[in-house]
Structures are given as structure tokens and as C-alpha cells.
Amino acid sequence: MTDLWTALPPSVQDSLWALLLLLPALIVGAVTLRGYAPWPLTRAIIWGFRWSAAMFVMLIGISVGMGIGLLAQERGLRRGTAQAADKFDLIVAAPGSELTVMLAAVFLQPSDMPLLSGAVYDEIATHENVAIAAPLAFGDSFGVAPVIGTTVEFVRYLADDRIEGRLWQTSGEAVAGVFVPLALGESFTPAHGAGDAADHEAHTGANLTVVGRMAPTGTPWDRAILIPVETVWEVHGLANGHAPERGNLIGSPFDPDYFPGTPAIVVHTEELWANYALRSEFTRDNETMAFFPGTVLASLYQVMGDIRQAMSVMALVTQILVATSVLLGLFILSRLFRRQIALLRALGAPSRFVFAVVWSFGAVLLLTGTALGLLTGLGAAAVLSHVVTARADILVSAPLGWSEIHFVAAFISITLLLSLLPAALVLRQPVVEGLRA
């Protein structure tokens, strides 16, 4: 049986889980309503107490929506960060914190890091298995946009060769991310540093012109300005990576003797196996470290998984409280129309029919509230995704997933089972007392 289950496609497994979670609700509904049609009377009761019923539906919708929004947003954040690191197969840097290097190289978070020498870069760039070895140079900015020095090959690779305008050809040209507020042909002067600590007078002689714009990548690089790495070195008074007789050259190959250093090198290979070989080759004590950003993200996801489990426990406790509140709410609502129910019983209606009326009343409110919660949760997730995308520069989307469907299915079954209790309680109340209410 286990082998049969594991052989099923994931979508089939998720569908079966959803049906299994809904099965108790379907069984309860089929048994309770068998042989009766309580809907006209149920509809009349709901209309008679429509404001109380509407308030009850709204409370259920808010509760379900909060759970769905959190589950969808957590999944969307994982997907967005994984997409942001997708182009960074392997990163080589000086020994230190892999997390710090990843945040700086992939997510463009300012950080001070030691530099790799020209000899190390040349060894990596000339390796037979390396297709792209892009040096990165951080430290400058224009407004809120980080200015990053790199090579044309990396820009083309990062944007999948989708460039509006053209790539730079001289050290005075730049390519902007899609969200950078600079039009093609506009010029700017980078500041030294970032944020409030930026020195806007340090590079007054550097006047760069935007000649190209990258297509959207869904990463923090959409808000970055990319320039030749030689330009970064030159404006800081360093050699430009090339011998004096080749001083006007832009891009690789670089001369190791005139290479000022780089905090990180992004390595791209054509074969997957080559990444593992290169990671092993360039992980050297006290000289270099090579790592997969995806592995670092996996460690973060493990921490997020622990947080998710804690949140799941909190969500479970919350849903237990909500279910209890639903139960109490149904008790209260059933008290509102107990006179109508008592009159129905006095006229000779079968007890099971009365039971079906009361249960169907609660079921309609619960299903309506859950549907409202589903829409509320998706709306909340969309708003949160927009906020996170704007603040973190990571494309986060949170469409409805199987986790949310399972959550809703379990909530429906539990609450419909609980709604049996108020229906049973109504039948225990004396008819005469109900008529006097």
C-alpha cells in the first residue's frame, strides 16, 4: 500500500488528502439530510435572523482568512527567495560566513568582505569547466539603487539576454534594472556607500550614462545599476584590471597583476556535475570558500520550517478556539429561533427533520463563512505579497495551494461535526418552554 501511494503523482496524492479530509463532512451531511429537504425552512430562518447570521459568517471568514493568508505567504516567500538565487550556481569568496556573502551577492545587502586576489580570479576564470566567472564590486549607490560593478557576460546571463537598448561598451556607460528611476540616455553620478552614510561628493568626477535596461528578473537586481567593474575600480583610485598598454579594454580577460580584488565571484557552468567539482576544488582553508546559495537557503528554510511548525501549532490552537467559538455561536443562534423550532415540533414534525433543519442552518453559515475566508485569505496574501515584493525586492506571489485547500477541508469537517451538538441540544429542550420563549 505504501509503494502504491508513493507511486502516485503529487497532485493525485494532494487531491486524495483533500477528499479524505472532507469525507467526515460529506458523511455527516448525507446521514443527517437523508430523506429530508430542510432548505426552504432553513432559508427562512436565516433570512429572519440575517444580521446575526451575517455577523457570524464574517467572524468565520476572518478566522479562516488569517490562516490561509499566513500559509500562502510563507510558501510564496520561499518560492521568491529560491527564484532570486536561481542564477547564482556557485559563489566563490574569501573564507567567512556563507550567509553574509549570499546576502551581499544575491540579495545586494551592504556588507564588508575581504577581497579575492587576481591570481585566484584568473585560476577560476580560465578553468576548463567555467562558462562565466563574474567578479562583483559593491559599495556605491545612486539614491536607493545599489551600483554594482561586474561584466557584460554576467548582465546578459542575469537578464537572459533581454536588454532594452544595449550593453555598455565603455567605462562611462551603465545598464539599469527595470525599477531604477533612470531613463535610457540619462546620466548620474554614484555616491560612495549606501543609505544615510553615503558620500555624494566622493565620485564627483564620475559621470555615467544609462544605455540599457534589463528585463524584470524578480530579484533585488531589478533595483540595481550595473556598470563595468573597471569603472568601480577606477573611481576608487585603483588599477582597472588591465595592463597600462590595454587600459581601454572593458571586460575579461583581466591581468592578475593589475586586478585590485573582488569580494565575490559568481561562477556559472554548463554542466551540473561541474558545480560540485568546482566547489570542492575552490574550497581551500584560509584562501577561498565555494558554496551553493541554494544550500544556504535550504538551511534558512529549515529554520523557517521550525518556525512554520511553531506557527502551525499556534494556528491549530487558534482553530480549536475558533471551533469552540463556532460551537458556542451556534448554541446562541439556536436559542434565537427556539420558538420557531418548538412550534415546528408541536405541529408534529419528526425529530430527525428538526435536527436536519438546525444542522443545515449551522452548515450554511459555516460553509458561507469558509468561502468568505478563502477569498479573504487570498486577498490578504496578495496584499502581503505586494508589500514584501516592494520592501524586499523579491518577487513574491502567493496563489492558492494544496496546503490552503487541506486547511479549509479540515476546518469544514471539524466544524460541521461540532454543529451536530447544537442540533442535538435543541431536541432536548421542552416544547412548552420553547413556545413560551
MARNU-128419 format. One line per 10 residues: their letters; for each residue x, y, z of N, C-alpha, C. Coordinates in steps of 0.001 Angstrom, whole numbers, plus 500000, padded with zeros to 6 digits. Example, Ala and Ser with C-alpha at 12.3 -4.5 7.8 and 13.67 -1.06 7.14 Angstrom:
as = 513190,494310,507800,512300,495500,507800,513200,496700,507800  512850,497750,507080,513670,498940,507140,512900,500030,507870
REM end
This chain:
mtdlwtalpp = 500830,498791,500000,500000,500000,500000,500868,501265,500000  501956,501219,500790,502863,502367,500832,503502,502607,499480  503914,501522,498808,504524,501661,497487,503526,502226,496479  502262,501803,496584,501234,502314,495680,501024,503807,495890  501041,504227,497177,500827,505647,497476,501986,506501,496962  503206,506061,497199,504371,506833,496760,504487,506866,495239  503889,505884,494560,503945,505867,493100,502975,506857,492462  502024,507349,493251,501045,508293,492706,501682,509663,492494  501267,510401,491467,501763,511778,491273,501391,512654,492467  502202,513669,492784,501909,514540,493934,500525,515179,493871
svqdslwall = 500087,515571,492670,498764,516205,492563,497653,515233,492932  497827,513952,492574,496826,512941,492926,496832,512709,494439  498024,512656,495039,498103,512496,496492,497415,513646,497214  497681,514876,496755,497059,516040,497400,495543,516017,497237  495078,515591,496068,493630,515514,495840,492986,514480,496755  493638,513350,496901,493098,512306,497777,493084,512763,499232  494132,513484,499651,494156,514008,501016,493005,514979,501241  492745,515830,500259,491644,516786,500385,490307,516062,500508  490101,515034,499683,488859,514262,499771,488747,513537,501103  489877,513017,501592,489863,512322,502878,489508,513265,504022
lllpalivga = 490036,514494,503957,489720,515469,504995,488264,515925,504920  487706,515944,503717,486301,516339,503548,485323,515197,503815  485837,513979,503841,484962,512812,503963,484059,512854,505195  484545,513220,506387,483643,513278,507546,482467,514242,507335  482746,515394,506725,481670,516362,506479,480650,515795,505497  481128,515107,504451,480216,514531,503466,479358,513434,504091  479962,512624,504942,479202,511554,505593,478148,512130,506528  478536,513125,507335,477594,513757,508257,476432,514387,507497  476749,515086,506414,475693,515716,505636,474751,514709,505019  475313,513615,504464,474473,512601,503823,473562,511911,504834
vtlrgyapwp = 474089,511576,506004,473287,510885,507021,472229,511816,507607  472597,513047,507896,471666,513984,508546,470519,514384,507624  470818,514600,506347,469801,515105,505424,469075,514009,504658  469434,512759,504884,468837,511660,504115,467312,511625,504288  466621,511735,503174,465163,511641,503184,464428,512933,503470  465172,514041,503721,464508,515306,504050,465046,516434,503167  464213,517460,503024,464600,518658,502282,464335,519883,503160  465253,520187,504102,465005,521278,505055,465334,522661,504530  465760,522766,503258,466317,524026,502782,465338,525188,502767  464067,525008,502361,463150,526167,502419,463003,526735,503823
ltraiiwgfr = 462870,525865,504812,462730,526336,506186,464035,526938,506700  465145,526323,506328,466454,526855,506730,466670,528246,506152  466290,528421,504894,466439,529716,504250,465586,530779,504936  464378,530389,505354,463502,531336,506038,464073,531741,507396  464662,530791,508120,465251,531104,509429,466454,532029,509261  467291,531730,508255,468461,532584,508028,468024,534009,507686  466998,534140,506845,466531,535475,506489,465934,536194,507693  465237,535455,508535,464638,536075,509709,465670,536597,510701  466828,535960,510733,467898,536385,511652,469162,536718,510837  468948,537457,509755,470022,537681,508784,471183,538484,509344
wsaamfvmli = 470912,539455,510226,472013,540270,510740,472896,539475,511694  472273,538680,512543,473063,537804,513427,473836,536776,512614  473188,536221,511599,473858,535235,510754,475015,535871,509982  474810,537100,509489,475873,537789,508745,477082,538046,509629  476855,538448,510872,477973,538678,511795,478741,537390,512056  478005,536304,512204,478625,535002,512445,479485,534593,511243  478949,534808,510028,479692,534471,508816,480965,535307,508709  480910,536579,509060,482086,537443,508986,483172,536985,509947  482787,536580,511157,483782,536111,512131,484475,534854,511628  483711,533946,511047,484317,532730,510492,485246,533092,509338
gisvgmgigl = 484801,534009,508472,485611,534404,507327,486938,535010,507736  486938,535849,508759,488186,536476,509216,489132,535423,509773  488606,534484,510556,489442,533446,511150,490081,532566,510084  489272,532087,509147,489799,531230,508086,490763,532011,507195  490429,533266,506904,491283,534084,506050,492661,534303,506631  492751,534499,507942,494064,534680,508575,494932,533448,508405  494349,532268,508621,495123,531038,508471,495589,530830,507043  494714,531056,506075,495072,530880,504670,496139,531886,504250  495990,533137,504678,496954,534167,504305,498356,533848,504792  498483,533379,506035,499802,533055,506582,500424,531868,505862
laqerglrrg = 499641,530824,505606,500180,529651,504928,500634,529994,503509  499820,530745,502776,500170,531093,501400,501378,532016,501348  501462,532947,502289,502567,533908,502266,503896,533234,502568  503900,532302,503496,505148,531604,503835,505660,530815,502637  504752,530169,501916,505144,529413,500732,505625,530343,499620  504936,531477,499456,505350,532436,498436,506719,533025,498710  507034,533248,499982,508340,533798,500341,509445,532798,500026  509198,531538,500294,510183,530515,499947,510440,530501,498438  509359,530520,497684,509494,530454,496235,510221,531686,495692  509920,532858,496245,510553,534077,495786,512042,534111,496059
taqaadkfdl = 512457,533696,497261,513887,533695,497575,514632,532651,496751  513980,531513,496502,514628,530495,495665,514810,531012,494241  513821,531733,493732,513940,532293,492388,515046,533346,492315  515190,534125,493399,516222,535157,493413,517624,534554,493314  517810,533351,493854,519131,532717,493842,519317,531765,492673  518328,531692,491791,518355,530687,490726,519538,530867,489777  519927,532100,489493,521008,532362,488539,522404,532232,489156  522458,532046,490456,523746,532014,491142,524095,530557,491453  524682,529903,490456,525005,528482,490617,525998,528254,491741  527088,529007,491695,528174,528824,492659,528804,530179,492926
ivaapgselt = 529117,530440,494185,529777,531688,494562,531086,531349,495254  532153,532025,494841,533465,531867,495469,533812,533178,496166  534227,533090,497412,534581,534270,498194,535685,533892,499163  536169,534888,499891,537152,534610,500936,536464,533860,502076  537211,533046,502834,536595,532290,503935,535870,533207,504911  534714,532773,505341,533896,533566,506262,532499,533010,506318  531538,533890,506482,530142,533483,506600,529509,533338,505220  529036,532144,504913,528351,531931,503647,527072,532757,503573  526394,532885,504696,525159,533663,504715,525420,535132,504391  526480,535688,504958,526820,537087,504694,527132,537304,503224
vmlaavflqp = 527921,536398,502645,528281,536519,501237,527041,536372,500357  526173,535415,500688,524971,535227,499880,524070,536457,499933  523892,537026,501123,523053,538218,501248,523631,539379,500450  524959,539470,500408,525589,540560,499663,525528,540322,498162  525853,539105,497712,525966,538827,496279,524606,538595,495617  523702,537931,496302,522409,537588,495700,521356,538646,496008  521303,539068,497278,520256,539993,497700,520744,541425,497873  522023,541677,497519,522599,543017,497462,522476,543779,498782  522698,543071,499892,522719,543714,501195,524138,544196,501488  524317,545484,501824,525674,546015,502050,526408,545230,503135
sdmpllsgav = 527669,544933,502851,528473,544177,503822,529951,544360,503487  530785,544417,504525,532238,544487,504346,532794,543076,504259  533529,542797,503173,534077,541462,502970,535504,541576,502453  536351,540631,502809,537719,540625,502263,537692,540323,500771  538799,540663,500084,538851,540553,498627,539644,539326,498185  539243,538799,497051,539996,537733,496408,541004,538349,495440  542154,537745,495329,543234,538305,494502,543010,538024,493022  543800,538703,492204,543741,538487,490773,544151,537086,490373  545098,536502,491124,545538,535145,490812,544407,534140,491011  543640,534319,492097,542512,533419,492358,541453,533584,491270
ydeiathenv = 541160,534841,490936,540154,535054,489891,540607,534443,488565  541857,534629,488204,542365,534109,486934,542291,532585,486909  542580,531949,488041,542502,530490,488107,541074,530009,487876  540111,530733,488455,538702,530348,488279,538239,530645,486854  538546,531844,486356,538050,532268,485047,538603,531413,483910  539832,530903,484067,540446,530111,482995,540219,528611,483174  539431,528231,484186,539158,526806,484416,538345,526252,483242  538649,525058,482839,538019,524481,481646,536517,524262,481817  536036,524126,483049,534612,523864,483269,533806,525125,483558  534445,526276,483580,533760,527527,483925,533330,528250,482656
aiaaplafgd = 532016,528517,482555,531485,529264,481412,531503,530761,481683  531146,531162,482906,531149,532577,483300,531765,532679,484683  532710,533590,484838,533268,533911,486156,533163,535424,486295  532129,535873,487004,531832,537302,487077,532284,537876,488409  533246,538800,488398,533595,539491,489637,532505,540503,489990  532257,540674,491261,531286,541659,491730,532014,542698,492561  531644,543957,492374,532236,545048,493149,531103,545874,493740  531032,545899,495080,529970,546605,495780,530493,547921,496359  529580,548641,496998,529995,549766,497817,529456,551114,497409  528978,551267,496171,528449,552553,495710,526942,552453,495515
sfgvapvigt = 526319,553621,495349,524866,553652,495196,524448,554916,494457  523203,554901,494007,522569,556096,493456,521149,556134,494012  520914,557028,494967,519640,557003,495686,519540,555718,496482  518465,554976,496266,518298,553692,496955,518803,552533,496095  519294,552828,494890,519746,551776,493979,521220,551466,494215  521562,550220,494533,522979,549880,494640,523638,549880,493265  524876,550332,493203,525650,550340,491960,526655,549191,492053  526545,548246,491136,527342,547026,491183,528227,546945,489948  529512,546719,490170,530431,546503,489066,530518,545037,488722  530465,544702,487447,530543,543314,487012,530935,543280,485534
tvefvrylad = 530607,542204,484840,530981,542057,483434,529737,541961,482550  529938,542204,481261,528834,542126,480299,528247,540718,480253  529114,539708,480331,528636,538333,480249,527633,538025,481372  527918,538541,482571,527015,538271,483692,525691,539004,483528  525733,540246,483033,524495,541001,482812,523621,540286,481796  524245,539826,480733,523485,539114,479696,522885,537824,480278  523647,537128,481066,523167,535886,481681,522070,536161,482701  522229,537203,483512,521254,537524,484553,519909,537895,483951  519923,538627,482846,518686,539096,482210,518220,538179,481089  518844,537019,480949,518506,536099,479852,518604,536793,478494
driegrlwqt = 519586,537691,478400,519875,538424,477158,518710,539319,476720  517832,539661,477671,516708,540565,477359,517071,541960,477859  517641,542743,476978,518124,544081,477313,517457,545106,476394  516797,546075,477006,516289,547195,476223,517444,548177,476007  517629,548618,474795,518796,549439,474491,519967,548534,474166  521092,548728,474842,522269,547898,474588,523093,547771,475861  524084,546904,475799,525038,546749,476891,526127,547817,476781  526831,548024,477889,527862,549063,477859,529034,548670,476951  529675,549682,476418,530847,549491,475558,532056,550263,476063  531813,551229,476960,532908,551996,477548,532708,552042,479066
sgeavagvfv = 533710,552546,479756,533650,552603,481216,532690,553668,481726  532165,554508,480856,531243,555555,481281,529789,555215,481039  529485,553934,480787,528114,553535,480485,527616,552526,481514  526280,552426,481611,525680,551576,482634,524412,550923,482094  524012,549831,482761,522745,549146,482480,521928,549169,483767  520681,549625,483686,519841,549772,484866,518868,548610,484990  518525,548281,486236,517448,547336,486484,516118,547952,486106  515101,547122,485984,513830,547584,485451,513160,548631,486336  513433,548613,487649,512771,549538,488562,513620,550753,488927  514785,550890,488326,515636,552058,488599,515031,553286,487925
plalgesftp = 514848,554394,488654,514183,555583,488081,515113,556410,487194  515729,555764,486240,516579,556449,485260,516195,555976,483868  515968,556919,482952,515611,556571,481584,516863,556350,480752  516702,555665,479638,517825,555482,478723,518340,556844,478266  519640,557028,478336,520243,558292,477958,520492,559234,479124  519869,558960,480278,520096,559812,481449,521456,559520,482072  522022,560535,482687,523324,560394,483338,523177,560522,484842  524123,559959,485564,524102,560027,487026,525528,559918,487546  525703,560330,488800,526986,560208,489487,526789,559340,490718  527483,558207,490838,527284,557334,492002,527848,557956,493272
ahgagdaadh = 527239,557625,494393,527727,558034,495706,528536,556892,496310  529468,557242,497156,530279,556225,497823,529541,555772,499083  529249,554485,499167,528484,553974,500295,527009,553911,499946  526191,553624,500958,524754,553477,500745,523986,554065,501916  522755,554471,501655,521900,554976,502711,522334,556333,503224  522084,556552,504501,522403,557847,505112,523908,558103,505184  524698,557019,505163,526149,557176,505271,526820,557424,503917  526049,557508,502850,526635,557675,501525,527293,559043,501378  528464,559049,500732,529195,560283,500463,528945,560674,499008  528165,561720,498794,527775,562116,497445,528834,562958,496735
eahtganltv = 529894,563302,497448,530944,564125,496840,532177,563319,496480  532207,562058,496859,533426,561269,496677,533734,560987,495206  532691,560837,494383,532914,560464,492987,532375,561536,492037  532611,562787,492356,532049,563872,491548,532553,563852,490108  533691,563264,489877,534215,563233,488510,533661,562109,487666  532918,561192,488282,532398,560043,487547,530986,560348,487052  530840,560453,485750,529536,560733,485154,529182,559564,484239  528174,558776,484634,527810,557571,483899,526477,557761,483191  526324,557143,482045,525107,557262,481238,524447,555888,481090  523148,555848,481314,522394,554604,481176,522144,554338,479694
vgrmaptgtp = 522650,553208,479216,522479,552863,477799,521609,551625,477601  521270,550954,478691,520452,549754,478580,519636,549523,479832  518588,548713,479721,517735,548367,480863,517420,546876,480792  517630,546195,481919,517349,544764,481967,515852,544497,482039  515438,543376,481507,514065,542917,481664,513852,542501,483130  512622,542463,483614,512381,542077,485011,512934,540694,485320  513595,540577,486477,514137,539290,486917,513447,538764,488167  512645,539615,488840,512004,539188,490077,512969,539064,491230  514113,539774,491165,515143,539706,492191,515537,541123,492613  516335,541263,493690,516810,542592,494075,517612,543299,492987
wdrailipve = 518091,542563,492004,518855,543178,490917,517977,544048,490028  516658,543957,490171,515767,544828,489411,515890,546285,489846  516413,546531,491041,516582,547898,491545,518051,548315,491571  518897,547555,490884,520334,547842,490883,520751,548482,489571  521887,549182,489627,522518,549742,488427,523822,548983,488231  523996,548389,487071,525178,547593,486782,526113,548390,485870  527379,548404,486253,528387,549147,485495,529618,548254,485317  530515,548600,484403,531748,547805,484267,532515,547767,485585  533029,546614,485932,533775,546502,487179,535017,547394,487135  535532,547647,485911,536676,548543,485769,536342,549948,486250
tvwevhglan = 535102,550369,486043,534695,551712,486459,534722,551839,487968  534258,550820,488664,534271,550848,490132,535699,550971,490641  536590,550188,490055,537977,550252,490494,538590,551637,490207  538308,552157,489030,538922,553429,488634,538450,554596,489502  537150,554664,489803,536656,555794,490598,537154,555732,492034  537653,554564,492452,538241,554445,493782,539760,554552,493750  540299,554981,492623,541731,555212,492529,542557,553962,492406  541984,552878,491896,542691,551607,491779,542981,551304,490318  543795,550287,490101,544008,549814,488738,542703,549266,488186  542596,549231,486873,541322,548806,486283,541316,547355,485826
ghapergnli = 542290,546563,486280,542297,545142,485942,543029,544806,484674  543583,545833,483983,544275,545590,482725,545632,546296,482744  546570,545744,482053,547894,546358,481948,547779,547716,481267  548688,548649,481561,548601,550016,481002,548445,550046,479484  549127,549148,478769,549019,549170,477310,547644,548703,476818  546830,548133,477713,545476,547706,477356,544466,548411,478268  544778,549628,478659,543984,550334,479655,542558,550619,479245  542268,550657,477937,540918,550957,477478,540043,549707,477308  540601,548557,477612,539842,547320,477463,538764,547237,478538  537592,546762,478138,536481,546563,479078,536133,545079,479099
gspfdpdyfp = 536118,544500,480287,535744,543101,480423,536933,542171,480425  536630,540874,480505,537682,539856,480556,538365,539732,479192  539618,539244,479188,540376,538732,480335,541021,539853,481144  541171,539574,482453,541825,540535,483340,543266,540094,483583  544115,541080,483822,545513,540808,484128,545649,540636,485633  546058,539466,486126,546147,539245,487577,546995,540279,488301  548040,540802,487636,548917,541772,488307,548249,543124,488494  547196,543416,487739,546505,544711,487841,545052,544548,488306  544781,543395,488877,543435,543095,489356,543340,543530,490820  542535,544582,491152,542521,545111,492526,541880,544179,493555
gtpaivvhte = 541089,543229,493096,540424,542322,494017,538905,542426,493896  538228,541366,494311,536767,541324,494280,536270,540557,495502  535180,541003,496122,534675,540291,497309,533997,538968,496973  533507,538828,495754,532797,537595,495393,532872,537372,493898  532910,536117,493509,532908,535730,492102,531730,534794,491879  530857,535156,490945,529728,534302,490588,530176,533384,489453  530046,532091,489679,530521,531093,488713,529319,530382,488100  529329,530294,486774,528282,529557,486058,528928,528519,485178  528400,527318,485221,528900,526229,484379,527773,525701,483509  528143,524976,482478,527144,524397,481579,526650,523041,482070
elwanyalrs = 527409,522400,482939,527052,521071,483431,526872,521104,484948  525859,520391,485421,525572,520375,486855,526710,519750,487649  527285,518674,487140,528339,517992,487873,529553,518897,488092  529767,519827,487134,530933,520699,487235,530841,521620,488444  529638,521993,488847,529485,522851,490025,530024,522171,491279  529726,520887,491418,530203,520158,492602,531726,519988,492559  532245,519745,491370,533702,519616,491253,534386,520937,491579  533839,522034,491093,534430,523346,491356,534294,523733,492826  533178,523390,493443,533025,523701,494864,534094,522991,495682  534343,521748,495351,535380,521012,496074,536765,521575,495785
eftrdnetma = 537003,521961,494539,538338,522435,494157,538661,523791,494760  537663,524676,494863,537934,526037,495326,537497,526284,496769  537295,525222,497508,537102,525347,498955,538438,525032,499610  539170,526079,499955,540527,525927,500472,540659,526689,501775  541221,526064,502751,541397,526698,504060,542227,527965,503930  541748,529042,504559,542457,530320,504658,542690,530999,503308  542025,530507,502227,542213,531154,500924,540868,531457,500268  540071,530455,500006,538779,530659,499361,537745,529704,499934  536500,530068,499770,535390,529143,500041,534436,529210,498858  533900,528075,498478,532935,527998,497383,531682,527320,497920
ffpgtvlasl = 530522,527876,497596,529271,527320,498139,528126,527565,497174  527087,526765,497351,525857,526927,496592,524895,527805,497386  524440,528908,496838,523436,529710,497546,522178,528912,497888  521844,527955,497021,520675,527131,497307,520821,526331,498585  522065,525898,498881,522296,525155,500124,522116,526050,501341  522593,527283,501234,522411,528227,502335,520930,528528,502537  520209,528697,501434,518771,528930,501533,518061,527733,502149  518530,526530,501822,517920,525335,502400,518069,525335,503922  519224,525805,504399,519414,525912,505853,518448,526931,506453  518277,528041,505726,517311,529039,506186,515900,528477,506159
yqvmgdirqa = 515589,527697,505129,514260,527101,505048,514023,526129,506202  515113,525464,506629,514969,524553,507760,514586,525320,509014  515232,526485,509195,514859,527336,510323,513426,527830,510148  513109,528248,508906,511739,528685,508636,510753,527545,508828  511219,526301,508521,510355,525148,508747,510041,524970,510210  511052,525175,511067,510802,525096,512503,509824,526185,512934  510013,527382,512369,509076,528466,512680,507689,528124,512154  507658,527520,510964,506374,527132,510387,505667,526128,511280  506441,525172,511841,505826,524196,512742,505266,524878,513979  506045,525836,514515,505537,526571,515677,504284,527352,515312
msvmalvtqi = 504320,527969,514111,503136,528699,513666,501964,527758,513422  502270,526548,512945,501206,525580,512710,500538,525178,514024  501373,525015,515063,500804,524701,516377,499927,525850,516861  500449,527079,516672,499658,528247,517060,498363,528323,516254  498480,528017,514943,497282,528037,514103,496296,526962,514530  496834,525786,514938,495960,524714,515401,495220,525125,516665  495973,525730,517607,495333,526203,518836,494285,527261,518509  494644,528141,517577,493690,529187,517183,492433,528580,516584  492618,527568,515734,491453,526950,515110,490610,526181,516118  491252,525608,517132,490484,524958,518202,489621,525995,518921
lvatsvllgl = 490238,527152,519194,489471,528219,519832,488344,528701,518925  488653,528795,517628,487623,529220,516675,486497,528197,516622  486889,526913,516584,485866,525865,516548,484990,525914,517791  485622,526167,518943,484851,526305,520177,483914,527510,520096  484439,528599,519528,483600,529786,519368,482439,529523,518410  482737,528755,517341,481675,528388,516406,480592,527599,517122  481027,526663,517953,480067,525851,518702,479205,526714,519609  479853,527610,520361,479093,528496,521245,478176,529414,520432  478683,529889,519275,477864,530753,518434,476623,530049,517924  476778,528784,517548,475619,528021,517087,474622,527786,518216
filsrlfrrq = 475128,527559,519408,474237,527437,520566,473420,528716,520746  474130,529850,520653,473443,531141,520835,472428,531379,519728  472820,531104,518486,471900,531320,517372,470685,530403,517464  470920,529161,517902,469785,528243,518032,468802,528717,519097  469296,529444,520089,468402,529996,521111,467518,531102,520527  468024,531787,519495,467262,532882,518911,465969,532392,518251  466046,531218,517612,464847,530738,516911,464274,529475,517561  464462,529333,518867,463944,528134,519528,462417,528112,519536  461786,529314,519492,460320,529323,519462,459823,528735,518147  460484,529072,517037,460094,528515,515746,460299,527002,515718
iallralgap = 461386,526555,516317,461658,525119,516351,460647,524404,517237  460329,525017,518385,459332,524405,519272,457971,524310,518590  457600,525359,517831,456335,525329,517105,456355,524228,516051  457476,524055,515388,457612,523002,514385,457433,521632,515023  457991,521456,516199,457864,520178,516906,456439,519976,517393  455810,521056,517844,454420,520946,518325,453466,520551,517206  453786,520945,515969,452947,520588,514823,453174,519156,514360  454095,518444,515020,454294,517032,514718,455445,516723,513795  456326,517687,513570,457473,517415,512703,458362,516346,513327  458865,515396,512547,459758,514362,513091,461018,514980,513712
srfvfavvws = 461487,514351,514741,462670,514874,515438,463874,514958,514504  464027,513961,513612,465188,513985,512722,465093,515112,511716  463844,515477,511336,463677,516625,510443,464078,517920,511141  463657,518065,512396,464046,519246,513171,465560,519284,513326  466135,518119,513599,467592,518022,513717,468259,518467,512420  467723,518033,511273,468295,518391,509969,468181,519886,509708  467082,520504,510144,466901,521942,509947,467964,522724,510725  468127,522382,511997,469085,523105,512833,470511,522878,512326  470814,521632,511959,472179,521356,511474,472443,522065,510157  471478,522035,509247,471675,522686,507950,471814,524198,508103
fgavllltgt = 471132,524769,509101,471296,526189,509391,472755,526491,509735  473319,525719,510648,474722,525914,511002,475657,525608,509849  475321,524573,509053,476185,524200,507935,476249,525308,506883  475104,525932,506598,475097,527018,505611,475965,528176,506084  475851,528535,507344,476660,529641,507867,478144,529289,507835  478474,528060,508208,479879,527652,508242,480475,527609,506833  479756,527039,505886,480277,526948,504522,480389,528325,503884  479405,529187,504144,479478,530547,503611,480654,531305,504219  480821,531172,505546,481942,531830,506214,483284,531313,505726  483379,530001,505472,484627,529426,504977,484943,529930,503569
alglltglga = 483910,530004,502713,484115,530546,501364,484565,532003,501428  483951,532773,502327,484376,534160,502510,485814,534222,503013  486156,533309,503943,487523,533258,504457,488533,532901,503383  488133,532032,502460,489027,531671,501361,489352,532897,500513  488319,533654,500181,488536,534873,499393,489335,535906,500191  489012,536035,501491,489736,536981,502336,491208,536611,502444  491474,535319,502614,492856,534863,502734,493658,535113,501474  493050,534847,500316,493755,535095,499060,494009,536583,498862  493024,537408,499239,493223,538853,499141,494309,539338,500078  494305,538820,501317,495338,539217,502281,496717,538772,501817
aavlshvvta = 496803,537559,501263,498088,537065,500771,498589,537918,499611  497671,538343,498733,498070,539191,497602,498595,540534,498088  497934,541118,499096,498384,542408,499633,499738,542248,500314  499887,541193,501127,501157,540953,501801,502272,540695,500798  501970,539964,499733,502970,539697,498700,503429,540987,498048  502484,541884,497791,502845,543174,497193,503756,543973,498116  503444,543966,499409,504246,544708,500377,505650,544111,500481  505734,542771,500577,507044,542116,500692,507859,542328,499422  507211,542239,498259,507915,542461,496999,508489,543865,496926  507703,544851,497376,508162,546240,497323,509283,546510,498307
radilvsapl = 509237,545868,499468,510234,546155,500511,511486,545305,500386  511333,544065,499964,512478,543157,499902,513033,543007,498495  512363,543595,497482,512802,543489,496095,512868,542039,495632  512015,541200,496189,511915,539806,495783,510497,539574,495292  510355,539014,494103,509031,538771,493563,508364,537652,494347  507364,538006,495132,506648,537044,495960,505210,536963,495460  504776,535772,495118,503383,535536,494745,502854,534402,495602  501587,534513,496001,501014,533528,496918,499655,533062,496414  499632,532306,495313,498354,531764,494851,497877,530636,495756  496640,530229,495559,496061,529147,496357,496820,527852,496096
gwseihfvaa = 497224,527171,497161,497943,525910,497049,497233,524806,497799  497805,523627,497717,497175,522476,498363,497170,522601,499880  498155,523280,500451,498170,523469,501907,496923,524207,502371  496558,525244,501621,495362,526015,501980,494098,525196,501761  494066,524391,500687,492897,523549,500430,492719,522522,501540  493818,521916,501976,493743,520948,503083,493294,521629,504373  493799,522830,504598,493407,523597,505784,491897,523844,505790  491360,524276,504657,489930,524563,504557,489105,523287,504708  489563,522204,504068,488821,520947,504151,488744,520444,505591  489863,520509,506312,489872,520064,507711,488961,520947,508567
fisitlllsl = 488989,522251,508330,488154,523172,509104,486677,522874,508871  486299,522617,507624,484900,522325,507313,484437,521071,508027  485243,520013,507958,484840,518753,508585,484711,518893,510098  485680,519549,510721,485641,519680,512185,484434,520492,512629  484206,521614,511972,483105,522482,512408,481738,521879,512098  481612,521163,510969,480327,520522,510681,480041,519384,511651  481084,518723,512100,480887,517714,513148,480452,518369,514467  481092,519488,514798,480728,520190,516031,479304,520740,515980  478831,521091,514787,477480,521660,514680,476396,520632,514953  476770,519368,515081,475793,518357,515482,475326,518566,516918
lpaalvlrqp = 476209,519134,517757,475883,519291,519175,474736,520281,519402  474780,521493,518793,473626,522390,518983,472326,521802,518457  472407,521062,517335,471199,520436,516796,470628,519408,517757  471523,518649,518394,471056,517664,519364,470504,518341,520614  471103,519454,521005,470638,520160,522200,469225,520707,522009  468895,521162,520790,467563,521700,520517,466491,520645,520777  466792,519416,520427,465805,518351,520609,465594,518009,522081  466515,518374,522936,466404,518078,524365,465614,519150,525110  465345,520281,524465,464612,521351,525133,463116,521053,525111  462410,521274,526234,460955,521034,526275,460217,521921,525280
vveglra = 459221,521344,524616,458462,522095,523611,457705,523249,524245  457099,523011,525422,456311,524041,526075,457179,525230,526444  458376,524959,526943,459289,526048,527297,459701,526846,526067  459867,526141,524943,460216,526840,523725,459094,527711,523211  457837,527257,523339,456709,528055,522887,456509,529298,523732  456940,529250,524976,456799,530401,525872,457910,531423,525697  458950,531054,524973,460123,531932,524846,459751,533191,524104
REM end
